[in-house]
Amino acid sequence: MQLRPEALDGQLAKGLASLYVITSDEHLLALEAADKIRSKARAQGYSDAMTAHSLVDEIRVIPGGLTESSGYKAAEVALEFGPTALVVANDIAAIGAIAAVENTGRRVPEDVSVIGYDGISLGALRRVNLTTIAQPLEQLGRRAAERILGRIADPLGTAHRDLLSSQLAVRGTTGPAPTN
């Protein structure tokens, strides 16, 4: 599933991930880094997707962070609500969330689906096999370097906001909602 090129932002991407699991009849929670502007936009994307599907009463955004340990801790809190899916702030935190799910005796994806955000190479390893919103990391790096060089050449030049496409990479940490 691909986002249109003019619309890569965390809000839309997190909404895409949310829609993916909503349409799979999942009970979805979002784990986000509470103090980050981008994370707030991602949480809004999740909330928007839930609202669009008349699931306002089911909206749960659990404050967390961007590390494996913060993903673990946030998932521990989230699991008390009995979700069948977690959309996590980034891939590293998602790896921590997977550990928390497994430490409760639940299975990923059979009992709880997990979706990360970033598309880092670690998530594609066979053991991890993380479903993620994959950002175009090489393109982001190239664009950042171009903007820095442009600012050096013209310190008073016009500021730019570039929006790039991302892609939902469905791998082994998502599956149908449990039927029990």
Protein Blocks (a to p, Z undefined) as FASTA:
>chain_A
ZZdfklgcfklmmmmmmmmmmmnopacdddddfkbmklmmmmmmmmmmmmmnopmmmpcc
ddddfbfklmmmmmmmmmmnopabdcdfblmlmmmmmmmmmmnopacfkloccddehjpa
klmpmklopacddddfklmmmmmmmmmmmmmmmmmbccddddddddddddfkbccddfZZ
